[in-house]
Amino acid sequence: MHFPLSKNPSPLLSIDRWGLAAFLIAAIVIVPLAVIFSSVFSAHDEIWAHLLETTLPGILVNTFWLTLGVALGTGVLGVSLAWLTAATEFPGRRFLDWALMLPMAIPSYVTAFVAIGLLDFSGPIQTALRARFGKDGFWFPEIRSTGGVVLVMTLTLYPYVYLLTRNAFLTQGRRALEAAQSLGAGRVSGFFRVALPMARPWIAGGVMLALMETLSDFGAVSIFNYDTFATAIYQAWFGFFSISAASQLASLLVGLVFILLLLEQKLTARMRYTSTRLMRIEGDRIPLYGLMSWCAAIFAASVFFIAFVVPVMQLLIWSISIAGEDLDVRYFAYLGHSLSLGGSAALITVAAVLVLVYARRLNPGPTIRAFVRVATLGYALPGSVLAVGVFIPFAWLDGQMTAYLNRPFILKGTVAAMLLAYLVRFLAVAYHPVQSVMKRISRHIDESARNLGCSGFEMLRRVHLPMMRGGVLTALVLVFVDVMKEMPITLMTRPFGWDTLAIRIYEMTSEGEWERAALPAVAIVLAGLIPVFLLTRDREKGF
């Protein structure tokens, strides 16, 4: 995407054109939000009244316990693992340091159906226990419960807290802890009174990411038959065929997301912590000895084993057992649709991000910054919400164009609608890696390029893009993999018969066919490992 410029445009004209492009991208994000919030003032129909009387109270209760449980679980697990790997030395730390991020590659709905397949009443574990102890000889917790959903979401999402908090602990250095110890504080009290408070902004950011993913999750909660706003939106749309009720539920969910964002800003607004050096050298780590060192190693290794090794091994076992009878030509279509959607969405999204980043570089004023902030709001919106927000304008446009052309005109339920929803949702995912590398390019290079007669789009193409290659590639891969894993947007906006790997997983898990869901799940997990390895590489380089 670019806007043609004259060979030697004035700086003001260049800024105006790029600023206009940034405004148009921000407007694309604003339209779904405006559509969702406008539904609050519409009249309640019978379906909405039915949901209000029967479903909504349970949804609110389920959402409260789910978010509370995930916040506590990811906070405790992520912070404890981050402290162990960043500040202490124990057997296996070097491997677990990066391996603990691997569960991020597994979509929550994949972990969910593996957990149910293994731990449900008819699963191999309970079956073996009944054979050994008899039907009434043991007690086993119910996996299809609030605790089961919280456990799965925690194991899937703790890497968000782990990654950010670990970086916070690494950048604190030892001086603060040494000062606390010189005042009589021990290691435990030093952690709770010094290190933990200093890391609060990063912990809050990681927990907030986990909570936003929890509120937007559709696949895992639907597999558990655990009603939340995401499942209620889907039920209102496809069960009751009421777009208005789905839109009103979506507006409530967006309100909850914004409340969480405001709460995070309030908690971290006055927190400003700086550091003069990184805690990189081995001597900075606190060595653990004896029983304590092995307890730390067993704890960290157990989390990695349960959250990553067990799901991946079970998926491989199921895939091998079912491949002979289930792997056929259909999977080439599933894979082709997933790859084409991921590739197209990645190219479109990164092109839009380049416009935003370059517009901000040309004019770093408050107006362009506001456009960029609005344009990157989409990642905070659940996929089901975006699906509703995109579908309604397309349906209105279809009606207007059909009346004008006097023949059918259909945009809703097309690949174009899917790509637009992906663009809105994943702009923020692509923006941060591209913007981070753009910041490293000195403005003296821009001045030198202008002196040589290169400006506008030519400067972006010939000067900046080659220097931003690593960040652009990272953004492409991240968006590509996220689109392959995305379930609610694909499920709710896809054309008829346009199934992907994620849709195949949803269909098979809806019927309890865990083995048949394993083949597409393995493909998605392998794709999900790519951004995790990129994150590991960038972290090792100190980015």
DAVENGI-V720527 format. One record per backbone hydrogen bond with DSSP energy under -1.0 kcal/mol. NH is the residue of the N-H (numbers start at 1). CO is the residue of the C=O. E is the energy in kcal/mol with one decimal. If there is no record, write none. Layout:
# DAVENGI-V720527
nh:NH co:CO e:E
nh:NH co:CO e:E
This chain:
# DAVENGI-V720527
nh:14 co:10 e:-2.1
nh:15 co:11 e:-2.5
nh:16 co:12 e:-2.4
nh:17 co:13 e:-2.2
nh:18 co:14 e:-2.3
nh:19 co:15 e:-2.7
nh:20 co:16 e:-2.3
nh:21 co:17 e:-2.0
nh:22 co:18 e:-2.2
nh:23 co:19 e:-2.2
nh:24 co:20 e:-2.2
nh:25 co:21 e:-2.0
nh:26 co:22 e:-2.3
nh:27 co:23 e:-2.3
nh:28 co:24 e:-1.5
nh:29 co:25 e:-1.1
nh:30 co:26 e:-2.0
nh:31 co:27 e:-2.1
nh:33 co:29 e:-1.2
nh:34 co:30 e:-3.0
nh:35 co:31 e:-2.4
nh:36 co:32 e:-2.3
nh:37 co:33 e:-2.6
nh:38 co:34 e:-2.1
nh:40 co:37 e:-1.3
nh:41 co:38 e:-1.1
nh:42 co:39 e:-1.2
nh:49 co:45 e:-2.2
nh:50 co:46 e:-2.4
nh:51 co:47 e:-2.6
nh:52 co:48 e:-2.5
nh:53 co:49 e:-1.9
nh:54 co:50 e:-2.2
nh:56 co:51 e:-3.4
nh:59 co:55 e:-2.2
nh:60 co:56 e:-2.6
nh:61 co:57 e:-2.1
nh:62 co:58 e:-2.9
nh:63 co:59 e:-2.8
nh:64 co:60 e:-2.2
nh:65 co:61 e:-2.3
nh:66 co:62 e:-2.5
nh:67 co:63 e:-2.6
nh:68 co:64 e:-2.4
nh:69 co:65 e:-2.6
nh:70 co:66 e:-2.5
nh:71 co:67 e:-2.4
nh:72 co:68 e:-2.3
nh:73 co:69 e:-2.8
nh:74 co:70 e:-2.9
nh:75 co:71 e:-1.7
nh:76 co:72 e:-2.7
nh:77 co:73 e:-2.5
nh:78 co:74 e:-2.5
nh:79 co:75 e:-2.2
nh:80 co:76 e:-2.0
nh:81 co:77 e:-2.2
nh:82 co:78 e:-2.1
nh:83 co:79 e:-2.4
nh:84 co:80 e:-2.1
nh:85 co:81 e:-2.4
nh:86 co:82 e:-2.1
nh:87 co:83 e:-2.4
nh:88 co:84 e:-1.2
nh:89 co:286 e:-2.0
nh:93 co:90 e:-1.9
nh:96 co:92 e:-2.5
nh:97 co:93 e:-2.4
nh:99 co:95 e:-2.2
nh:100 co:96 e:-2.0
nh:101 co:98 e:-1.5
nh:102 co:99 e:-1.6
nh:104 co:101 e:-1.7
nh:105 co:102 e:-2.6
nh:106 co:103 e:-1.4
nh:111 co:107 e:-1.9
nh:112 co:108 e:-2.1
nh:113 co:109 e:-1.9
nh:114 co:110 e:-1.9
nh:115 co:111 e:-2.4
nh:116 co:112 e:-2.3
nh:117 co:113 e:-2.2
nh:118 co:114 e:-1.9
nh:119 co:115 e:-2.9
nh:120 co:116 e:-2.1
nh:123 co:120 e:-1.7
nh:125 co:118 e:-1.3
nh:127 co:123 e:-2.1
nh:128 co:124 e:-2.1
nh:129 co:125 e:-2.1
nh:130 co:126 e:-2.4
nh:131 co:127 e:-1.9
nh:132 co:128 e:-1.6
nh:133 co:129 e:-3.1
nh:134 co:130 e:-2.0
nh:145 co:143 e:-2.0
nh:149 co:145 e:-2.2
nh:150 co:146 e:-2.6
nh:151 co:147 e:-2.4
nh:152 co:148 e:-2.2
nh:153 co:149 e:-2.6
nh:154 co:150 e:-2.4
nh:155 co:151 e:-2.4
nh:156 co:152 e:-1.6
nh:157 co:153 e:-2.3
nh:158 co:154 e:-2.0
nh:160 co:157 e:-1.6
nh:162 co:158 e:-2.7
nh:163 co:159 e:-2.9
nh:164 co:160 e:-1.7
nh:165 co:161 e:-2.6
nh:166 co:162 e:-2.3
nh:167 co:163 e:-1.6
nh:168 co:164 e:-1.7
nh:169 co:165 e:-2.6
nh:170 co:166 e:-2.4
nh:171 co:167 e:-1.6
nh:178 co:174 e:-3.0
nh:179 co:175 e:-2.5
nh:180 co:176 e:-2.2
nh:181 co:177 e:-2.6
nh:182 co:178 e:-2.1
nh:184 co:181 e:-1.6
nh:185 co:180 e:-2.3
nh:190 co:186 e:-2.4
nh:191 co:187 e:-1.8
nh:192 co:188 e:-2.1
nh:193 co:189 e:-2.5
nh:194 co:190 e:-1.8
nh:195 co:190 e:-1.8
nh:196 co:191 e:-3.2
nh:198 co:194 e:-1.9
nh:199 co:195 e:-1.2
nh:200 co:197 e:-1.2
nh:203 co:199 e:-2.4
nh:204 co:200 e:-2.9
nh:205 co:201 e:-2.0
nh:206 co:202 e:-2.4
nh:207 co:203 e:-2.7
nh:208 co:204 e:-2.3
nh:209 co:205 e:-2.0
nh:210 co:206 e:-2.1
nh:211 co:207 e:-2.4
nh:212 co:208 e:-2.5
nh:213 co:209 e:-2.1
nh:214 co:210 e:-1.9
nh:215 co:211 e:-2.7
nh:216 co:212 e:-1.7
nh:222 co:218 e:-1.9
nh:223 co:219 e:-1.9
nh:224 co:220 e:-1.7
nh:226 co:221 e:-3.0
nh:232 co:228 e:-2.3
nh:233 co:229 e:-2.6
nh:234 co:230 e:-1.7
nh:235 co:231 e:-2.5
nh:236 co:232 e:-2.7
nh:237 co:233 e:-1.9
nh:238 co:234 e:-2.9
nh:239 co:235 e:-1.8
nh:240 co:235 e:-1.8
nh:242 co:236 e:-2.9
nh:246 co:242 e:-1.8
nh:247 co:243 e:-2.6
nh:248 co:244 e:-2.3
nh:249 co:245 e:-2.4
nh:250 co:246 e:-2.2
nh:251 co:247 e:-2.0
nh:252 co:248 e:-1.6
nh:253 co:249 e:-1.9
nh:254 co:250 e:-2.6
nh:255 co:251 e:-2.0
nh:256 co:252 e:-1.9
nh:257 co:253 e:-2.2
nh:258 co:254 e:-2.4
nh:259 co:255 e:-2.1
nh:260 co:256 e:-2.1
nh:261 co:257 e:-2.2
nh:262 co:258 e:-2.6
nh:263 co:259 e:-2.3
nh:264 co:260 e:-2.4
nh:265 co:261 e:-2.3
nh:266 co:262 e:-2.2
nh:267 co:263 e:-2.2
nh:268 co:264 e:-2.0
nh:269 co:265 e:-1.1
nh:271 co:268 e:-1.1
nh:279 co:170 e:-3.5
nh:280 co:278 e:-1.6
nh:284 co:281 e:-1.6
nh:285 co:282 e:-1.6
nh:286 co:87 e:-3.5
nh:288 co:89 e:-2.2
nh:292 co:289 e:-1.0
nh:294 co:290 e:-1.7
nh:295 co:291 e:-2.4
nh:296 co:292 e:-2.1
nh:297 co:293 e:-2.1
nh:298 co:294 e:-2.6
nh:299 co:295 e:-2.4
nh:300 co:296 e:-2.4
nh:301 co:297 e:-2.6
nh:302 co:298 e:-2.3
nh:303 co:299 e:-1.8
nh:304 co:300 e:-2.1
nh:305 co:301 e:-2.5
nh:306 co:302 e:-2.8
nh:307 co:303 e:-2.7
nh:308 co:304 e:-2.0
nh:309 co:304 e:-1.5
nh:310 co:305 e:-2.8
nh:312 co:308 e:-2.2
nh:313 co:309 e:-2.8
nh:314 co:310 e:-2.4
nh:315 co:311 e:-2.4
nh:316 co:312 e:-2.3
nh:317 co:313 e:-2.3
nh:318 co:314 e:-2.6
nh:319 co:315 e:-2.7
nh:320 co:316 e:-2.4
nh:321 co:317 e:-2.0
nh:322 co:318 e:-1.6
nh:323 co:319 e:-1.8
nh:326 co:322 e:-2.3
nh:327 co:323 e:-1.8
nh:331 co:328 e:-1.3
nh:333 co:329 e:-1.1
nh:334 co:330 e:-2.4
nh:335 co:331 e:-2.7
nh:336 co:332 e:-2.4
nh:337 co:333 e:-2.8
nh:338 co:334 e:-2.4
nh:339 co:335 e:-2.8
nh:340 co:336 e:-2.6
nh:341 co:337 e:-2.5
nh:342 co:338 e:-2.6
nh:343 co:339 e:-2.9
nh:344 co:340 e:-2.5
nh:345 co:341 e:-2.7
nh:346 co:342 e:-2.2
nh:347 co:343 e:-2.2
nh:348 co:344 e:-2.5
nh:349 co:345 e:-2.7
nh:350 co:346 e:-2.5
nh:351 co:347 e:-2.0
nh:352 co:348 e:-2.1
nh:353 co:349 e:-2.3
nh:354 co:350 e:-2.4
nh:355 co:351 e:-1.5
nh:356 co:352 e:-2.1
nh:357 co:353 e:-3.1
nh:358 co:354 e:-2.4
nh:359 co:355 e:-2.5
nh:360 co:356 e:-2.2
nh:361 co:357 e:-1.7
nh:362 co:358 e:-2.5
nh:363 co:359 e:-2.0
nh:369 co:365 e:-1.9
nh:370 co:366 e:-2.2
nh:371 co:367 e:-2.1
nh:372 co:368 e:-2.5
nh:373 co:369 e:-2.3
nh:374 co:370 e:-2.3
nh:375 co:371 e:-2.5
nh:376 co:372 e:-1.5
nh:377 co:374 e:-1.6
nh:380 co:377 e:-1.8
nh:381 co:378 e:-1.7
nh:386 co:382 e:-2.1
nh:387 co:383 e:-2.3
nh:388 co:384 e:-1.7
nh:389 co:385 e:-2.7
nh:390 co:386 e:-2.3
nh:391 co:387 e:-2.2
nh:392 co:388 e:-2.0
nh:394 co:390 e:-1.6
nh:395 co:391 e:-2.6
nh:396 co:392 e:-2.3
nh:397 co:393 e:-2.7
nh:398 co:394 e:-2.5
nh:399 co:395 e:-2.0
nh:400 co:396 e:-2.3
nh:401 co:397 e:-2.7
nh:402 co:398 e:-2.5
nh:403 co:399 e:-2.0
nh:404 co:400 e:-2.1
nh:405 co:401 e:-3.1
nh:406 co:402 e:-1.5
nh:418 co:414 e:-1.7
nh:419 co:415 e:-2.8
nh:420 co:416 e:-2.1
nh:421 co:417 e:-2.1
nh:422 co:418 e:-2.5
nh:423 co:419 e:-2.3
nh:424 co:420 e:-2.2
nh:425 co:421 e:-2.3
nh:426 co:422 e:-2.6
nh:430 co:426 e:-1.6
nh:431 co:427 e:-2.1
nh:432 co:428 e:-1.5
nh:434 co:430 e:-1.4
nh:435 co:431 e:-3.1
nh:436 co:432 e:-2.1
nh:437 co:433 e:-1.4
nh:438 co:434 e:-2.0
nh:439 co:435 e:-2.0
nh:441 co:438 e:-1.3
nh:445 co:442 e:-1.1
nh:447 co:443 e:-2.0
nh:448 co:444 e:-2.3
nh:449 co:445 e:-2.3
nh:450 co:446 e:-2.4
nh:451 co:447 e:-2.1
nh:452 co:448 e:-1.1
nh:453 co:450 e:-1.9
nh:454 co:449 e:-2.7
nh:458 co:455 e:-1.1
nh:460 co:456 e:-1.7
nh:461 co:457 e:-2.7
nh:462 co:458 e:-2.8
nh:463 co:459 e:-2.2
nh:464 co:459 e:-2.0
nh:465 co:460 e:-2.7
nh:468 co:464 e:-1.6
nh:472 co:468 e:-2.7
nh:473 co:469 e:-2.5
nh:474 co:470 e:-2.2
nh:475 co:471 e:-2.3
nh:476 co:472 e:-2.4
nh:477 co:473 e:-2.4
nh:478 co:474 e:-2.5
nh:479 co:475 e:-2.3
nh:480 co:476 e:-2.3
nh:481 co:477 e:-2.5
nh:482 co:478 e:-2.3
nh:483 co:479 e:-2.4
nh:484 co:480 e:-1.8
nh:485 co:481 e:-1.7
nh:486 co:482 e:-1.5
nh:491 co:487 e:-3.0
nh:492 co:488 e:-2.3
nh:493 co:489 e:-1.6
nh:494 co:490 e:-1.4
nh:498 co:495 e:-2.1
nh:499 co:497 e:-1.7
nh:504 co:500 e:-2.4
nh:505 co:501 e:-2.0
nh:506 co:502 e:-2.1
nh:507 co:503 e:-2.7
nh:508 co:504 e:-2.3
nh:509 co:505 e:-2.6
nh:510 co:506 e:-2.0
nh:512 co:509 e:-1.2
nh:513 co:508 e:-2.8
nh:514 co:512 e:-1.5
nh:517 co:513 e:-1.3
nh:518 co:515 e:-1.1
nh:521 co:517 e:-1.3
nh:522 co:518 e:-2.6
nh:523 co:519 e:-1.5
nh:524 co:520 e:-2.0
nh:525 co:521 e:-2.6
nh:526 co:522 e:-2.5
nh:527 co:523 e:-1.9
nh:528 co:524 e:-2.3
nh:529 co:525 e:-1.3
nh:530 co:527 e:-1.1
nh:533 co:529 e:-2.3
nh:534 co:530 e:-1.9
nh:535 co:531 e:-2.6
nh:536 co:532 e:-2.3
nh:537 co:533 e:-2.5
nh:538 co:534 e:-2.6
nh:539 co:535 e:-2.4
nh:540 co:536 e:-2.2
nh:541 co:537 e:-1.4
nh:542 co:539 e:-1.1
nh:543 co:538 e:-2.7
